[in-house]
Amino acid sequence: MICLIRTMNPVTLSYAQALLKDAQIESFLFDMHASVLDGSTMTLRRRLMVIDEDAQEAREILDAAGLGNELMSL
């Protein structure tokens, strides 16, 4: 799996997931409940992941939608 975005912004994650879903690319959110482990301080960034085979297409879609500055570097 490849991490495309790591952020604490739920709007960014939701938008990115909607874009990928429209392109029929399955995505996964990691660390959504990890804040429970750190006392709910919301300091842990959430990760948007895709399978390796979809990573390049997903990056292109997110970049074209204006999320290029949110993408993790390779």
Buried (B, 14 or more C-beta within 10 A) or exposed (E): EBBBBBBEEEEBBEBBBEBBEEBEBEBEBBBEEBBEEEEEEEEBBBBBBBEEEBBEBBBEBBEEBEBEEBBEEE
